[in-house]
């Protein structure tokens, strides 16, 4: 039998052409369908944004299907060959299922503007899986009883799956047809007499990671532009379900709250659902959730309300690690009252925020301790609990900006010791909506009201004007998206959030380690900071190259990144502006190892 690429059989099919294994690199997906043709995406990225089943659009290539399933192509770009005809019942079943998925839009089908590909994601994963050896050769019918996992197999949830033999020892999680699954369970209705059923190899046990980046990438239609999106510090791309929730709410009849008719009740239900979603995210009471346009706006309102009662000599404690949204409002409030501002400094070598200094910074006159849960600039996660304990000794209010931490680590307002937590939904792919979460909802009635209505109670006292109800519907959907990142997560939404974000944290830790090691091997690159606890955000400088020139170079190679001039925030303290600024990148839920490697290769060219 002739052998093809990577030792895979290329026995001829009825049309006389070998079965195509379609990819742009050695570790690509197997397109198991008679109409599958996968080609590299056009520039700026030469790689598909996700491992998917790519069907060439007839509008883009002029495909004319024949009666038997083959096609004639008028485009010279497809001169590599036509798809083979096949009468395989397995393939016909698979194609019918995929077409139904495409027709119902439940498979996140998308058309790329850059290459006119219709992408129907399927569950094919090469990263994060471990498989034992394959079964016997196709000459003898394989046993359909899954064997026990070998000694030392991962303890994570396992899925027993039947699929094609793996390529080059690559791990493969394949959604096999239902008749194969029935056969594995010993059910009737499985036609194992079919020739295709005999030749399909059986994976003994597939131990998969709970976080499946290939499945996550299929949820983001924006990834079809072909760019490597490492711009997560500015906000992640929007999942399809969030965009659908917003557009559905825009089309639905929604009125103002307070009425007894359905449109008004729908508005109240959306606001209530948004409060409960944010409360589940941080482990708080929905009665203490204040909603607004952004966390920066809400923090300014909070500072204005608290600052009205301050006196000369009072002070606030902020940190050099914080985003300006959690520094500037407190500086202005202290200036108006005649108070002072104290800064917690960072370690210039590791960018850590030492917790011991809060024992000295917090005094009996301290009113607020503002600290970040994670830096979106250098990724450091400070010890919030230690700072909160120092503040509690003097009854100071602890305000934590968790916008950069919420997409990557499980949050618990009580465990952090925070009194108020600020989050931004756009950080994890939600709409531009912010929230302040009060651990004690009764505190809201003690603050000066900023609402337009004098009788406002609870969180409405900190909310100005009517809500953007469609955006709040998107907030609910975005939190549900976070809770669904780990398919093994079960139980109430709060429990699913903790499980999913824990899996995200573990996955991102591996990617960040690869990125850090790759950049540090380059002599002309200096990675800023080396904190032990961090989120997947990073900054680095390139010797002899300004940050603006570096990101222009990256953009030419399809990589999205930001340049920081180093004139404010933590970069100003580190003196980054003196060397031409820093390049900022951040990983997202949909970032994979290929994109990390592409960034490292692009930066290496600057040396």
N, C-alpha and C positions, 0 to 999 in steps of 0.2 A: 504494500500500500504506500503510495507516495506520501512524503512528509512535507509539511509546509512550515510556515513561520513558527518559531518556538516549538517545533516538534509536534505541531497539531496536524492531524490528518486532513488532507485536502483531496479526498477522494471525489471524483467527479459526480455531479448530480445529473438528473435527466437532461438538462439543457447543455451539458458538456462543459460547463464552466465550474471551477472549484468554488466551494462554499467560502464566502468572503468573511474574514475576520477583520472588522473595520475599526481602525484607530489611527491616531497620529503619533502614538508612541507605544513602547512595548508593554505598558501596563494599562491598556485601555479596555473598554468593555466589549463583551461579545454580543453582537447584535443578532439575537436568535430569532430572526423573522425573515421571510423570503423577500420582503420589500425594504429591508434595512440597508442603508448606506450611510456611513458616518464619515464626515470630512472635517478637517481642521477649520476652526473659525478664522475669519479674516482678521487682519490687524485692527486694533493695536495688540490683541492677544492672539497667539497662534494656537491656543489650546481651548477646547470646549470648556464652558463654565461649569459643567457637571457631567458626570458619566451618565449618558442618557441614550435612549434609542432615537436616532435621528432619521427621519424620513424626509427625503428630498422633496421639496414642494414642486408640484407640477407647474406652478406659475413661474417658478424661478429657473427651471431647467427644461421646460418643454417636454415633459414625460408623457408619452402616450401608452397607456396600458393595453396589453393584448389580452385576448380572451383567456389564455392559460395563466395569466399572472405575470408574465415577463413584460418588459417595456423596451421601447426604443427611445433613445435620448438624442435630442437635437443639439444639446449643448456640448461644445467641445471640451468644456471643463470636466465633463464626466466621462472622458475617454478611457477611464480605468476599467470600465466594464459595466454591464448591466446586471441587475439582480437575477438570480437564477429562478427558473420555474420550479415549483415543487407541489406535490400533491399531498404532502405530509399532513395528516389530520392534526398532529400536535401544533404545527406551525399555523394552520388555518384557524385553529381554536385560539391561538395566541394573538393572531392578527385581529380576529373578530373582537376579542376582549379589548385590545388596545384601541380599536376604532370606536367602540362604544365608550371607552373612557375619554377619548378625544371629543366625541360628540356631546357628551354630558359636561365637559369642562371640569370633571372631577379629578383629572390626572394632572392638573396644572400645565395644560398644553400651552405652548407659547410659540410665537413666530418671531424670530430674530430679525431685526432690521438690517443687521450687518451681513447676514449670509442667507436670509430667507429660508431658514431651517425651521421645521415644525418639531419642537422638542416635546417628547412624551417621556417624562422621567420614569424609570423603573428602578427597582430596588437592587442595584448592583454596587457593591462596596468592596474596594480593595484595601482600605485602611481600617484598622481597628478590629480585625477579625483574626481568629486563629483556627486552623482546620487540621484535623488529623489526616492520615493518609487515605487515599482513595480506595474504593473496593476493587474487586477483581476486574480483569480485563473484559471488554465488551463481548468477547467470544462466548463466555458463559453467562447465562442470565444472572444478574446480580441479586443478592438477597435484599429484600425490602425491609427487613427488620433492622432499625438503627442500632448500632453497637454502642457500648458504653464509651464515654469519653476516656481518653488515656490518662494515666496517672500524671498529676500536675497540671491538668486542664484548668483554665480560669474558672473562678467561682461565680462569674457573672451569669445572667440568664442565658440559656442556650436554646437554640432553635434547630430542630432536626429537619433538614432540608434535602431535597433531591434535586440535583442540577447537573450541569455539564462539568467535565473534568476541568480542574483549574489549570491556568497557564503559568508556566515558569514558577510553580509553587506559590502563585499568588492566591490569597484567600478570597473566597467568593461567597457572598450571601445572595442567593438567587430565589426569586419568588417562583417556585415551580407551579405548573398547572395543578388544578384541584384533583385531577385523577391520580397524580403522583402522591399527593398528600393522603388521599383516601387509601391508596395502596399501602403507604407506610403505617396507617392505623389498622390495616387488615380489613377495611371495609370493602363491600362489594361495589361493582360498577367500574372497576379499573380494568381496562383492556390491556393486560400485559402481553397479549399475543400480538399486539401491534409491533411492527419492526422497529419503529422509532423508540418504543418503550423498552425494547431489549438493549438498545445500543447506548442508552443514556447511563452514564456512570452515576454512582451514588456517593455522596459525601457522608462519611460516618456521623460526624457531629460538627456543627458549626457553632462556635462560641463567639458570639458577636458582642461588640461594645454596645451599651445602651444608647449612646449618642451616635447617630448615623449622619455624618456630614453630607453624604450624597443625597439622602432624603431631605435634609434641611435645605440644601441648595435648590432643590426642586420647588420649594415654596416661595422663591424670590424671583419674580419675573424680571426685575431690574438687572439681574446678573446676565441677561441675554445680550447686553451691550458688548461683552467680550473684554471688558477692563478688569484688572485685578483691584478690587475695592479693599484697600487697606486704610480707608478713611473713617473707620468706625468712631474715632474720638469726636467727630462732628455729628455722629448719629448713624445708626445702621440703616440699611436699605429696608424698605417696607415689605413685609410678607403679603402674599396675595389675599389671605383671609382678612387682614386688617383693611386693605384697600376695598375689599368687597363689603365689609361691615360699614365703612364710612359711606360708600356710594349707596348702599341699601338704605341707610338712615336718611340720606339726603332725598331719596325718592319717596320715603314713607311720610305720611302726614304727622308732623310733630308741631306742637304748639307750646305755649308757655305753661309753667306749672300752676297748680291751684284750681284748675277746672275739673268738671266731672265727666267731660266727654273724652273719647278714646285718645285723641291726639294729645291732650294735656296729660292724661295718665301715662301715655307713652314717654313723654318727656321726663316725668318724675321717675319712671322706671329706669330710664337710661342713666340718670344721675345717680340713683341708688345703686345700680349695678356697677358703675364706675367706682364709687366709693368702696364697695365690697371688694372689687378686684384689686385696688391699690392696697387695701387693708390686708388682703391675703398675701400680697407680695412682701410686705414688711412685718407681718405678724402683729397687726394692731386692730383696734376697734374701728369699724366703719364710721362711727359717730365722730371720730377725730380726724377725718380725712377732708382736707380743704383742696378744692380743685381750682385751677387757673391756667392761664396761657403758657406759663413756663415756671420752672423753679426759681429763676432769677427774679421774676416779677413778684412771686409769692414771698421770697426772702426779703425783698425790699419792703413789702407791706408789713411783714413781721417786724423788721427792724424799726420801721416808722411807729408801729403800735407800741413796741416795748420802749423805744427811746423817749417817748413823751413823759415817762415817769422817772427818767434818770436825772441825776443831780451832778453838780461840779465835783470832780474827784472820783466819780465812778469810772470803771474801765471795762473793756472787753478784751478777750484773748482770741486772736486768730492765728493762722499758721501760714508760713511761706509756701506750703505745699498746696494750699487751697486754690480753687478756681476763683477768679475775681468776683463771680456771682455770690460767693459766700464770704467775701472780704470787704468789698466796697460798700455794701449797705450798712455794715457795722461801723465802718470808719465814718461815714456821714452821720450816722445816729450819734456816735460819740462826740463828733465835732459840734453838733447842734447843742448838745447838753453840757459842753465844757468838759467832757471826760477824756480819757486817754485810751490808746490802743496798744496792746502788747502783742509781740509776734513770737510764736514758737518757731525756732530755726530748724533747718534741715542739715543733715550730715552731707557735706559737699562731695564726699566720695561715693557714698552708697545711696544718697537721696532718701535715707530713712528719716523719720520724724521721731527723735528720742522722746519717750513718754516721761522720763524722769523730770524733764524741765517744767512740766505742768505743776509739779509740787511747788515750784518757786514762782511761777507766773500767776497762778490763781491766788487771789487775796480776798479778804472779806468784802472789799469794794467791787469785786468782779461781778458783773451782771450776766454776761453771756460768754460761753466758750464755744466758738465756732470751729469745727474741724471737718475734714473730708474723710469719707470712708475709703476712698481710693482716688489717686491722682490720675486724671485723664492725660496728663502730660508725660509723666515718667513711670506711671503704673504703680507707685508705692501704695501699699495698704497699711496705714499706721495703726497703732494699738488704740483704738477708740475707747475701749473699755477702761484702760488705765487713765486716760485723760478725763473720762466721765467720773471716775472715782475721785480724782483730785478736785473736780468741780463740785461734786456732791458734798464735800467737806465744808464748803462755803456757800451752799445753796445757790450756786450759779446754774443758769439754764444752759443745757448742752444742745446745740443745734448741729446736726450732722448732714452734710451734703453727700447723699449716696447716689447721685446721678451716674457717676462713672462705675460704681460697683454693682448696681442693681442688675445689669445684663449678665453678669458673670459669676456672682457668688450669692449664696442664700443670705437673706437679710432677716434679722430679728431685732426689733426695736428695743425689747427688754434686755436681750443679751448684750447689746452694745452699750446699754446704760444711757441712751439718748432720750431727751425730752421731746425733741422735734426732729423729724427726718424729712429731707427734701429729695424728691426724685423727678426725673424728666422722662416721659414715655418715649420720646424720640431716640433716647439712648439705646433702646432695645428694639427699635423698629416700629414703634408706635407713632401716633400722630403728635403734632406739637402741642402737648398738654403737660403741665406740671402739677405737682401735688405736694402739699405739706401734711405730714402725718404727726399728730399729737398723741403721745403715749397716754396722757390723761385728757380725755375729751372735755372734762370740766374746766380745763384751763382756758378754753376758747371763750367762755362766758366772762372771764376775768380780764380779757384784753379789750382795749378800745375797739369799737366796731368801725370797719371801713365800708360796710355795705350801704347801699342806697336806701334801703328800707330800715326805718328805725326799730322795727320789731324783729329784726333778724336774730335767730338763735343758732347756737352750735357752730358748725363750720360755715354756715352762710354769713356769719359776721365778718369773715375774712375774704369773702367772695364778692367781687365788684361787677355788677351788671349780669346780664343773662349768660348762660352757658352756651358753648358751641356743641349742641347735642350730637351731631354726626361725628365730631371728633371724640367725644366721650364714648360713643359706641365703638370707635376704633380702639380706645384704651382698653375696653373690656376684651376685645378680640386679641389685642397684643399680649395681655397677661395670659389669656388662654393659650396663645402660641408658646409663651415661655413654659407653661405647665406641660405642654405636649412634646417638648424636645427629647425627652426620654420616654420611649415607648413602653418601658417596664414600669413607669410611674403609675400608681393606682391610688385610689382613695379620694378624699376631698381635694379641692384645688390647692389649698395650702400645702398639703402633703406632696402633691404632684410637683408643685413649684420647688420645694426643697430637694426632691429627688432629681428633677431635671436640671436645676442649676448646679447641683453637685456633680452631675455628669458633665455639664458644660465646663465647669472648673477643671475637672481632671483632663478633659480633651484639650482645652486651651493651654494648660500647663505644659503638655508635651510639645505643642506647636511653638509656644513661646521659647521653650528651651532650644528647639532647633533653630529658630530665628536668631536668638542671642548668640549661640555658638557659631552659627554661620557668619554673622557680622563681626564677631570678635576675632575670627581667623583672618580677617582682612587687615593688613597693616595700616591702611590709610583711613580706617574707620574707628571711631571711639564711641562706644555705647555709653549713654549717660545713665548713671545709677546702677545699683546692684542690690536692690532690696530683697529680703528673704520672702516677704509676703507681697504679692502684687497681682494686678490685673493685666491682661494682655495688651497693654499700651506701652510704647517705647519711643525714645528719641535718641538720635545719634548725630554726630558731626562727621564731616568728610574733610580730611586734611587738604588744604589748598583749594577747596571748592566751597563757594557760598551755598547756603541752603536753598536759595531761589534757583540757582543754576542746577543744583542736584535734583530738585523735584521736577524741573523741566526735562532733565535727562530721563528721569523715571517715567514721566508722562509719555515721552516718545516711545517708550517700551511697554506702554499699557498699564502702568502701575499708578494708582491714585495715592498721593501722599501730600502732606502739608509742610510748609516752611514756617518756622517761628523765628522772628528776628532776635529774640532773646533780650528784649528791652523791658519786660515786665514778668511778674510771677516768679516761679522757681527758677526759670532760666536766667533772669536778671541776677539773682543771687549767685548762681553758679558761674556767671561771666560768659555765658554762651554767646552773647552779642559780640564779644571781642574776636571771635573766630568765624564770624560770618553767619551765625544762627544755627539752628538745629532742624533736622528733618524729623517730622513726627509721623508715626504710623500706628495703627491699631488693628488688632485682629477682631473678627466678628464671628458669629455662630457659623456662618457659611464659609469661612476661610478654610482652605485645605492645604496640604503639604506642598502641592505643586506651586501654589501662589507664593508661599513662603520662599521656596527655592527660586522662583522667578525674581523676587525682590533681591535676594542675595546676589544672584547673577548680574542683575542690573547695577547694583551698587559696586560690585567688583570691577565693572568696566570703568568706573570713575578713577581707579587707581593708576 
